[in-house]
Amino acid sequence: ISANAQNDTIVERVKLHGISIIPPKHFEHDSSSNRIFHQGTMTSIQMHIVTNRNFKRITSAITDKYMQAQGLEPIDKQATTMQDGNEAIIYRSRFKSNDANGNEMYFIRLMLFTGKESTIWATADFPECIAKQIEAPITNSIKTIQQEQ
């Protein structure tokens, strides 16, 4: 489905490599990289499945020190519930990168982990300067992620 065809009344689930998501409005999907994105805001959501590893085992290893070693500045961590009722954890951090013109800017990164036997890992990146406008729709969207049967 074309992102431009979406509107407030149509909720289209996008399936990418065994994972599905209801993307925010105006997002496109790129099945080759397993991500959805919004070009105009430099926002992207990538999704992966880590087979045979429960998300609680993975998240127990994600410490502030680990995040800092990855170039991330930890902000917070919260337990949440997915749309399908499963437990999840969302980490919020920030990092510095460059925009299309090479200007340095800060981005927010949300990392969501959920699943039963396997872990669904979603990473959403967006510019910090538009976080007030885009963080809630991004969070709502990643909470719709589920593994396809």
C-alpha positions in Angstrom: 0.0 0.0 0.0 1.2 3.5 -0.8 1.7 5.6 2.3 -0.2 8.4 0.6 -3.3 6.2 0.3 -3.6 6.0 4.1 -6.0 8.2 6.0 -7.5 8.4 9.4 -10.1 5.7 8.9 -7.9 3.0 7.2 -5.6 1.0 9.4 -3.4 -1.2 7.2 -1.1 -3.7 8.7 2.3 -4.0 6.9 4.0 -7.4 6.9 7.8 -7.5 6.6 9.8 -10.8 7.0 7.6 -12.4 9.6 6.7 -9.3 11.5 3.8 -7.0 11.1 3.1 -3.4 12.2 0.5 -0.7 11.8 2.7 2.2 10.7 2.0 5.8 11.5 0.3 7.8 8.7 2.4 8.8 5.7 5.1 6.2 6.4 6.5 4.0 3.5 7.9 0.6 3.8 11.1 -0.9 2.5 11.0 -4.7 2.7 14.6 -5.1 1.7 15.8 -3.5 4.9 12.8 -4.5 7.1 11.9 -1.0 7.9 9.3 1.7 7.6 10.2 5.3 7.2 9.1 8.9 6.7 11.6 10.7 4.4 10.5 14.2 5.3 11.2 13.8 9.0 14.2 11.5 8.8 12.2 9.0 10.9 12.6 5.2 10.6 11.4 2.1 12.4 13.4 -1.2 11.9 12.2 -4.6 13.1 14.0 -7.8 13.7 13.3 -11.2 15.2 15.9 -12.8 17.6 14.9 -16.4 17.5 14.9 -18.6 20.5 15.8 -15.8 23.0 13.2 -14.4 25.4 13.2 -10.6 25.4 13.7 -10.6 29.2 17.1 -12.3 28.8 18.1 -9.8 26.2 17.0 -6.7 28.1 18.7 -7.9 31.3 22.0 -7.2 29.5 21.1 -3.7 28.4 22.6 -1.4 31.0 23.3 2.3 30.8 27.0 1.4 30.5 26.2 -0.9 27.5 24.1 1.8 25.8 26.9 4.4 26.3 29.4 2.0 24.7 27.0 2.0 21.7 27.1 5.8 21.5 23.7 6.3 23.1 22.8 8.6 26.0 20.3 6.7 28.1 17.1 8.6 29.0 14.7 6.1 30.5 13.3 2.5 30.4 9.7 1.6 30.8 7.6 -1.6 31.0 4.6 -1.4 28.7 1.9 -3.6 27.2 1.6 -4.3 23.5 -1.6 -4.0 21.5 -1.9 -7.8 21.6 -1.5 -7.8 25.4 2.1 -9.1 25.5 4.6 -7.5 27.9 7.3 -5.2 26.4 10.1 -2.9 27.5 10.9 0.4 25.7 14.3 2.0 26.1 14.6 5.7 25.3 17.9 7.3 24.5 19.5 10.0 22.4 22.4 10.2 20.1 24.2 12.7 17.8 24.2 12.2 14.1 24.1 14.3 10.9 21.2 15.4 8.8 21.2 15.2 4.9 23.3 18.4 4.7 25.9 17.2 7.2 24.7 19.3 10.1 25.0 17.7 13.5 21.8 17.1 15.3 20.3 15.0 18.1 18.1 12.0 17.5 15.9 10.1 19.9 16.0 6.3 19.7 13.3 4.1 21.0 14.1 0.4 21.3 11.2 -1.9 22.0 11.6 -5.6 23.0 8.7 -8.0 23.3 7.9 -11.6 22.5 7.5 -15.1 24.0 10.1 -17.7 22.9 11.6 -15.4 20.4 12.2 -11.6 20.7 10.8 -8.9 18.5 13.2 -6.0 18.5 12.1 -2.7 17.0 14.3 0.4 16.8 12.7 3.8 16.0 14.9 6.9 15.3 13.6 10.4 14.9 15.0 13.9 15.3 14.9 15.2 18.9 13.6 18.6 17.6 10.3 17.0 16.5 9.9 14.5 19.4 6.9 16.4 20.8 5.0 15.9 17.5 6.1 12.4 16.6 7.0 10.4 19.6 3.5 9.4 20.6 2.5 8.2 17.1 5.8 6.3 16.8 5.2 4.7 20.2 1.6 3.8 19.4 2.8 2.2 16.1 5.6 0.1 17.6 3.2 -1.2 20.2 1.2 -2.8 17.3 4.2 -5.0 16.2 3.6 -8.7 16.2 5.2 -11.8 14.9 3.3 -13.4 12.0 2.2 -17.0 12.5 
